[in-house]
């Protein structure tokens, strides 16, 4: 069985691949979502990531569809204590922003949709610099003290605001961020590397990168001159025509061939080997897409291979 990884300074132990729930209720209906969740957990996975806003961008959706599906699945399987559920606050149409009142109301709404008494990891989805960190941390701390949230985390936050948040938590003895969810992958490194990553490493935070496969580009499906029928095609295809994109694909192809592995597996393995990264976040619309993602738990790249990919993506 694949070893679980300790998540930062928390008591959470997670599988080294986070299953992204953004597709649930969007490109995967309830039946497909249940099948993916079943296959992921059957392979040893235990870390499911969602947000209260998923998938409000779809016509006819209200937001919260992903949480609702996950909640129904957990109830049907009776496995709540076996699954680490992460969700986020700040972008639901009915609960926008990070005011203390909104954070607490949104958490209650998420708990209801998830059909659970507690959230394992609760993220601020996108920082709101106009809201004092004291107000945000204070509200999150109340949720932890009430037993509604086990641990707190941040996504899309600057190093400056993260540092201020950590300092306030430590100074006042309040709940402290244990993890960070940055935009980070082989074709988007400056979104995390540097000051933010260095701070996370010093503070002992675990990173759970989203867009780990660059909207599908790092699966190798999107090549110059090819067309892919996918809801993410536009986001992924933009990398195919860049010099960096071509270099990265060439390096991924070489390393993948050496390991008899999928390109996606190698891209995730490079990410998993980076400082602070605990469990890259990737989603699967179908069960058939899962094996390439799950294999990251076993694939170990050599230092030379990691260096080759790092150089190609520079």
N, C-alpha and C positions, 0 to 999 in steps of 0.2 A: 504494500500500500504506500502511496506517495506520502512523504512526510509533510505535515502541516507546518506553516510558518507563523511564528509569533508576530502579532501586528503591533509594531512599535512598543510602547511601554504598557500597552493594555494587556488584559488577560485573554484576549481573543486569539484563537489559533485558526488560521485559514489555509485553504488550498491555494497553491501558487498560481491559480488563474481565477480571476473574478468573473463571474458570468454576468454580463451586462443585460439589464432588463428593459432597455430602451425600445427594443423591438416588440415586446409583449403588448398587444393591443394596437400595434401599428402594422408591421409587415408580418407578424405572426399572430394568428387568432388564438383563442383560448386553448383549443385542442393542440395546435402546434406548440404553443408555449409550454403546456403540461408535458408534452413529449420531450422537449428540449431540457426542461428542468429535471425530468425523470432520468434522462440519459446522463446529464451532468452529475447528479448526485450518485447515480449507480457507479460512475467512474471514480468516486471518492470526493467529488466537489462539494463544497459546503458554504460558498461565499457568493451571495447574490446581491447585485447592486441595482438600485432603481432610484426614482425621484418622484416627488408628488406631482410634478408637471408632466411626466410621461403619460400619454402622448398628446398633449393639448394642441400640438401643431397640426394634427390630422383633422380634416374637415369632419364635423359631427362629433368629435371627441371633446370632453370637458377637462381632461387632465385627471390623473389618478387611475387610468385604465391599467397601467402596468402593476401598480400596487394591488389593485383589486384582483387581478389574475394571480399574482403571487400569493395573496391571502387565501384565495379559494384553493390553490394548489396545496398550500401548507395544511389547511383544514382537511382536505381530502386525504392527504398522505399521513397526517398525524405526526409530523416530524419537526415541529417548531423548534424544539431544543437542539436539533441536529444541524440547523441551518443558521448561518450568520447573515442577517439581513441588514443591508445598508440602504438608507434612503436620504433624501435631501429636501431642504426647505428654501424658499425664496423666489421660485419662478412659477408656481401654480397661479392661474388666472385669478382665482378667488383669494389667494394668500400671497400677494407679491411683496417682496422686500424682507428686511431683517429686523423690523422693530420687535421689541420684546413681546408685545401683544400678538403680533402676527406669528412669530416663531412658536409660541405656545399653542395658538389656535390651529396652526398648520400641523403641528405634531399630533394633536388629538385627532385631526381628520385623517392623517396617515395611519395612525394606530387603528382607527375604525376600518379603513379600507383593507389594511393588512390582516385584520382580525386577530390582533395580538395585543398583549399588555405592555410590550416593550420593544424598542428598536435597538438593535445591537450597536449600530454605528450611524450617527446622525450628522450629516454634512450641512454646512451652509453652502448652497449651490453656487452662488456667485456673490462675492463680497460687495457690500454697499458702503463705500467710503463715507457717505454722508451720515451713517449710523455709527455712533461711538462704539469702539470695541467693548467698552465697559457694559453697554446695554446688551450687546449680542451675547457675550460670555455670561453675563448675569442671567439671561433668560435660559441659555443652554444649561447652566449649572442648576437652575430650578428644576428642569426636566430630569436631570441626572439624580438629584436628591429625591425627587418624587418617584423614582424607579421607572419612569417612562422611557428613559434612554440610558444605555449602559456606558457608551463612550461617544465623544464628539470629534468632529473632523471638519476640515475646510477644503473647498474646491474653488478654483479660480480666484486666488487671493495673491496680493503682492507680498514680497518679502517684508516690506515695511509694516504692513498691516498684520502679517503673521507674527512678526517679532513683537509688536505691541500687544497682540492678543495673548501670546505666551507669557510675556512679562506681567500682564495684568493677572492672569490666572495664578501665576506663582506668587505674586505679591499678596494677593487676597486669599489664597488657599482655595480657589474655585476649580471647577472642572477644567481640564486642559486638553487641547487638541492632541490626539494620538496619531492622526494620519492626515494625509494630504492627497487630493486627487487633482493632479496637474494634467494639462494637455501635453503629451510627450510621446514621441515615437521616432523612428529613424529619419523621417523627413520633417520633423518638427522638434528640434532639440533646444533651440533658444527659448522655447516656451517654458522650460524648466531648468536646464543646466545653468550654472552660475550661482548668483546670490541666493535664489530660492532653494535650490538643491543643497547648497552648502549649509544654509540655515536648518533645513530639515535634518541633515545629517548630524549637525551639532546638537540639535534638540531631541534627537532620537525618534523622529517621526517616520512612519512608514509611508511610502508613496504607492498609490494605486492608480497608475496613469490611465486616463481615458483617451479615446482615439488611438489606442495602441496599434491598430492596423491602418491608421490614416483613412478611415471611412472605406476600408476594403482595398486600398491601393497596395498595401503590403501583403496581400494574399497572392499577388502576382497575376491576378485576373485582368488587370487594367494595363494594357501595353500601348505604345504609340500605334495609332491606326486601328485599334480595336474598339468595338462598341459592346457594352455590357448592359443588359436590361436589369437595372437595379434602382431602387429608390435613392441609393447613395452614389450613383454613377457620376454625377456632376462633381461632387466633392472629391471623389477618388481620382477621376480622370485628369484633374488639373495638375497632378504631380507627374503624369506620364510624359508630358512634353517638356519637362525641365531637365537640365543636365544632371542635377543632383538625383532626380528621380530615376533616370536611366542608369546612373552609376550604382545606385543602391540596388536596383533590380538585378543588375549584372552580378554584383557581389552576393546577393541573396541566392541567386541561381546556383552559383559555384558552391557555396556552403551547403545549400539544401541537397545538392547532388552528392556531396561528400558524405552526408548523413542519411541519404535515402529518405529525406524528410520533405514536407511541404514548405513552400516559401513562407507561409504565414507562421508556421512553427518556429522557423529560424528568426523571423522578425521579432516574435514574442520572446524568444530565448535571449536575444541581444538585450532587449529591454529588461528582462528579469535579472540579467547579470549586472545591471547598472547600480551604482550606490543608492541606497535607501529604498529601491523598488522591492516591494513584497509580493505583489500579485497584480500583473497587468490586467486591465479590464477589457474584455472582448465579448461581443454578442454573437449569437447564432440564431438564425431564423429557422433553420431546420436541423434535425438530428444529424444529417449527413455532413453538416459544416463543423460539427463538434470535434471529431477526432484530431484534426489538425491543430485545434486550439488546446485540447487536453494534453497533447504530447509535450507541451512546453514543460510540464511537470517532470519530465524524464530527460529531455534533451539538454546536454551540457556542451557548450561550445568551448573550443580551445581558446587560449589567450590570443593566438595568432588570428583565429577567425573573428573574434570580437574586435580585434584591432583593425582587421580588414574592413569590416562593416562600419566601424567608427570613422575610418578614413574616407570611405566612399560617401558617407553621409555628411561630411564636414562642409 
